[in-house]
Amino acid sequence: MHLRIDWAPIFLVLHILSRYLIIVGFEGVLSFFIHDVRFSSGGAMLLSSATALFGFSPVSAHTLLTDYFEHTEIANAILLIACAMWLRHRVLPAFILVGLTFDVNAFVG
């Protein structure tokens, strides 16, 4: 008897998680430079919607936010959060997240 796993819901949850992490990373970096939480959160939301401009603007000509789940998307989000930690002089958590980024990107793919 074979156990069949439907991977679509798992990939959907991971895709939503990676989008959430990238928004947290954008907001973490932006809040270092923009001290008003309304503007930094709005900027994070605006940056995370850049893929809607695909084909209309060179801003969306990247693979940071793809329409499908891949492990590099999680690695980029973790790296953005590590950059936000480093900007706040929290070096040890930043180094740990950079190591996690390497593990996710190198060993999963």
Backbone hydrogen bonds, N-H to C=O, Kabsch-Sander energy under -0.5 kcal/mol:
donor,donor_aa,acceptor,acceptor_aa,energy
4,R,2,H,-0.7
5,I,3,L,-0.5
7,W,5,I,-0.9
10,I,6,D,-0.5
11,F,7,W,-2.6
12,L,8,A,-2.2
13,V,9,P,-2.3
14,L,10,I,-2.2
15,H,11,F,-2.3
16,I,12,L,-2.4
17,L,13,V,-2.4
18,S,14,L,-2.4
19,R,15,H,-2.0
20,Y,16,I,-2.3
21,L,17,L,-2.5
22,I,18,S,-2.0
23,I,19,R,-2.0
24,V,20,Y,-2.3
25,G,21,L,-2.4
26,F,22,I,-2.7
27,E,23,I,-2.6
28,G,24,V,-2.3
29,V,25,G,-2.2
30,L,26,F,-2.8
31,S,27,E,-2.4
32,F,28,G,-0.6
32,F,29,V,-0.8
33,F,29,V,-0.9
33,F,30,L,-0.6
34,I,30,L,-3.4
35,H,33,F,-0.6
37,V,35,H,-0.6
40,S,36,D,-2.3
41,S,37,V,-2.2
42,G,38,R,-1.9
43,G,39,F,-2.4
44,A,40,S,-1.9
45,M,41,S,-2.2
46,L,42,G,-2.3
47,L,43,G,-2.6
48,S,44,A,-2.1
49,S,45,M,-0.8
49,S,46,L,-0.6
50,A,47,L,-1.3
52,A,49,S,-1.4
53,L,50,A,-1.7
54,F,51,T,-1.4
56,F,53,L,-2.7
57,S,53,L,-1.6
60,S,57,S,-1.0
61,A,58,P,-1.2
62,H,60,S,-1.9
66,T,64,L,-0.5
73,E,70,E,-1.0
74,I,70,E,-0.9
75,A,71,H,-2.0
76,N,72,T,-2.6
77,A,73,E,-1.7
78,I,74,I,-2.5
79,L,75,A,-2.1
80,L,76,N,-2.0
81,I,77,A,-2.0
82,A,78,I,-2.1
83,C,79,L,-2.1
84,A,80,L,-2.0
85,M,81,I,-2.1
86,W,82,A,-2.5
87,L,83,C,-2.3
88,R,84,A,-1.0
89,H,86,W,-1.7
90,R,85,M,-2.5
91,V,89,H,-1.0
94,A,90,R,-1.5
95,F,91,V,-2.7
96,I,92,L,-2.2
97,L,93,P,-2.3
98,V,94,A,-2.2
99,G,95,F,-2.2
100,L,96,I,-2.2
101,T,97,L,-2.3
102,F,98,V,-2.2
103,D,99,G,-2.3
104,V,100,L,-2.7
105,N,101,T,-2.5
106,A,102,F,-2.9
107,F,103,D,-1.8
108,V,103,D,-0.5
108,V,104,V,-0.9
109,G,105,N,-0.6
